[in-house]
Amino acid sequence: EDAGNCLATVLYPKKKSRPVVSIKCSHTKDQKEIQEEDNRFYQRIRHQSKPITANNIPDSYGNIEPALEPVWALAVAGSSSIMWEKSTESLSYFLAQVKSVRQWIRKDDFVEFDYTVLLHEMPTQEIISCHMRLTWLPGRPLKVKHFCASEGHGAQEGSGAESGSAAAPSAEEGASF
C-alpha cells in the first residue's frame, strides 16, 4: 500500500525488546482506491493458469518487469516485518533483491508465496539471505513466517507462531516451511 507521506518515530529501549514505533501518514490515495487496487491484483493472481515463479527482482540493472511489480510490493511489505524485528539502534536493513519467488496454489481464498530475499544490513554492508513464507487475503494483514541466515552471524531462528506470523504452514503438498 502506498501510505502517502509518512513520519515515523522509533524508540529503542535499553533492554532487548522490540522498538516502539509511532507512524503518522498523510494519505495520497483514499481507502476505497487502495482496496480496489488490492482486489485487482488479488484477482489477477487467483485467476492465472499457472503459479508465479521468478528470480532476481530487480535484475542486475535495477529493472522490475511490470508484471512482477505487485510480487515485489508484497516482498517489500513482508520483508519489512523481518527488518523491523531485526533492527536495533545501530543496525538497519533494506530489501536489496528478491532472489526467488514461488507461488503456492491453495484451496482456500488466500494467496501464498515463498520468497528468498536478500537484506542489506547497515552499517556492516553484509547481505543476509532470508526465506519468507507470505500469506495474504485483501482486507487482512499479511502473515509472514521467516528464517534468516548470514555468514557473519550464523543461522538465526526466524518467526514462530507469534502475532503477525503465519500460525501454521499451508497444508498443500510440498508447502511445508
C-alpha positions as CSV (number, residue, x, y, z in Angstrom):
1,E,0.0,0.0,0.0
2,D,1.2,3.5,-0.8
3,A,0.5,5.1,2.5
4,G,1.4,8.6,1.3
5,N,3.9,10.8,3.1
6,C,4.8,9.3,6.5
7,L,6.8,10.3,9.5
8,A,7.9,7.6,11.9
9,T,9.4,7.9,15.3
10,V,11.3,4.8,16.6
11,L,12.3,4.5,20.2
12,Y,14.7,1.7,21.2
13,P,14.5,0.6,24.8
14,K,17.8,-0.2,26.6
15,K,16.7,-3.7,27.3
16,K,16.4,-6.3,24.5
17,S,12.8,-5.7,23.4
18,R,11.1,-4.5,20.2
19,P,11.3,-0.8,19.4
20,V,8.2,1.4,20.0
21,V,7.1,2.8,16.7
22,S,4.8,5.7,16.1
23,I,3.8,6.5,12.5
24,K,1.8,9.4,11.1
25,C,0.8,9.5,7.4
26,S,-0.9,11.9,5.1
27,H,-2.6,9.7,2.6
28,T,-2.3,10.4,-1.1
29,K,-5.0,7.8,-2.0
30,D,-8.3,7.1,-0.4
31,Q,-9.0,3.8,1.3
32,K,-11.5,2.8,-1.5
33,E,-8.9,3.3,-4.2
34,I,-6.3,1.2,-2.2
35,Q,-8.9,-1.6,-1.7
36,E,-9.7,-1.6,-5.5
37,E,-6.0,-1.8,-6.4
38,D,-5.5,-4.7,-3.9
39,N,-8.6,-6.5,-5.3
40,R,-7.4,-6.1,-8.9
41,F,-4.0,-7.5,-8.0
42,Y,-5.6,-10.3,-6.0
43,Q,-8.0,-11.3,-8.8
44,R,-5.1,-11.4,-11.3
45,I,-3.1,-13.7,-9.0
46,R,-6.1,-16.0,-8.3
47,H,-7.1,-16.4,-11.9
48,Q,-3.9,-17.2,-13.6
49,S,-3.3,-20.5,-15.3
50,K,-0.1,-21.3,-13.6
51,P,1.7,-20.2,-10.4
52,I,4.1,-17.2,-10.4
53,T,7.8,-18.1,-10.3
54,A,10.5,-15.6,-10.8
55,N,14.2,-14.9,-9.9
56,N,16.3,-11.8,-9.4
57,I,13.8,-9.0,-8.8
58,P,15.0,-6.4,-9.6
59,D,17.5,-7.6,-12.2
60,S,21.2,-6.6,-12.1
61,Y,20.3,-3.3,-13.8
62,G,17.6,-2.4,-11.2
63,N,14.7,-3.2,-13.5
64,I,11.5,-4.8,-12.5
65,E,9.2,-6.3,-15.1
66,P,5.8,-4.5,-14.8
67,A,4.0,-7.9,-14.3
68,L,6.2,-8.6,-11.3
69,E,5.8,-5.2,-9.6
70,P,3.0,-6.5,-7.3
71,V,5.1,-9.5,-6.4
72,W,7.9,-7.1,-5.5
73,A,5.4,-4.9,-3.5
74,L,4.4,-8.0,-1.5
75,A,8.0,-8.8,-0.9
76,V,8.7,-5.3,0.4
77,A,5.7,-5.4,2.7
78,G,6.6,-8.9,4.0
79,S,10.3,-8.2,4.5
80,S,9.5,-5.0,6.3
81,S,8.3,-7.1,9.3
82,I,11.6,-9.0,9.2
83,M,13.6,-5.8,9.1
84,W,11.6,-4.3,11.9
85,E,12.2,-7.4,14.1
86,K,16.0,-7.5,13.4
87,S,16.7,-3.7,13.5
88,T,18.4,-2.2,16.5
89,E,19.5,1.3,17.3
90,S,22.8,0.6,15.5
91,L,21.6,-1.8,12.7
92,S,19.1,-1.3,10.0
93,Y,18.1,-3.2,6.9
94,F,16.9,-2.6,3.3
95,L,15.5,-5.1,0.9
96,A,18.1,-5.5,-1.8
97,Q,16.7,-8.2,-4.0
98,V,14.2,-11.0,-4.3
99,K,16.4,-13.9,-5.3
100,S,13.4,-16.2,-6.0
101,V,9.7,-16.3,-5.5
102,R,7.3,-19.1,-5.9
103,Q,3.5,-19.0,-5.6
104,W,1.7,-21.9,-3.9
105,I,-1.8,-22.8,-5.2
106,R,-4.2,-23.0,-2.3
107,K,-7.7,-24.4,-2.0
108,D,-8.9,-21.5,0.2
109,D,-9.1,-17.8,-0.7
110,F,-5.6,-16.8,0.5
111,V,-2.6,-16.4,-1.8
112,E,0.7,-17.7,-0.6
113,F,4.3,-17.1,-1.8
114,D,7.7,-18.5,-0.8
115,Y,10.4,-15.8,-1.2
116,T,14.1,-15.9,-0.8
117,V,15.1,-12.3,-0.1
118,L,18.4,-10.5,0.3
119,L,18.5,-7.9,3.0
120,H,21.3,-5.3,3.1
121,E,22.5,-4.7,6.6
122,M,23.6,-1.2,7.5
123,P,26.3,-0.2,8.5
124,T,28.0,-3.6,8.2
125,Q,27.2,-3.8,4.5
126,E,26.5,-7.5,5.0
127,I,24.0,-9.2,2.8
128,I,21.6,-11.5,4.7
129,S,19.5,-14.2,3.0
130,C,16.1,-14.9,4.4
131,H,13.4,-17.4,3.4
132,M,10.0,-15.9,3.8
133,R,6.6,-17.5,3.6
134,L,3.9,-14.9,2.9
135,T,0.1,-15.4,3.1
136,W,-2.4,-12.7,2.1
137,L,-6.0,-12.0,1.6
138,P,-7.2,-8.5,0.7
139,G,-8.5,-6.6,3.7
140,R,-6.4,-8.7,6.1
141,P,-2.8,-8.2,7.3
142,L,0.0,-10.1,5.7
143,K,1.1,-13.2,7.6
144,V,4.8,-13.7,7.4
145,K,6.9,-16.5,8.7
146,H,10.7,-16.3,8.1
147,F,14.1,-17.8,8.7
148,C,17.3,-15.8,8.1
149,A,20.9,-16.9,7.9
150,S,24.1,-15.0,7.4
151,E,27.8,-15.9,7.3
152,G,28.8,-13.5,10.0
153,H,26.1,-14.3,12.4
154,G,25.4,-18.0,11.7
155,A,21.9,-19.3,11.4
156,Q,19.3,-17.3,13.1
157,E,15.9,-18.6,14.0
158,G,13.0,-16.6,12.4
159,S,9.5,-16.1,13.4
160,G,7.3,-18.6,15.1
161,A,3.6,-18.5,15.7
162,E,3.8,-15.1,17.3
163,S,1.4,-12.3,16.5
164,G,1.6,-11.3,12.8
165,S,3.2,-14.6,11.8
166,A,1.6,-17.5,10.0
167,A,0.2,-19.8,12.7
168,A,0.9,-22.9,10.6
169,P,2.3,-23.7,7.2
170,S,0.0,-24.5,4.4
171,A,-1.5,-28.0,4.2
172,E,-0.8,-28.1,0.5
173,E,1.6,-30.8,-0.5
174,G,5.2,-29.6,-0.7
175,A,4.3,-26.4,1.0
176,S,5.8,-27.2,4.4
177,F,8.0,-24.4,5.6
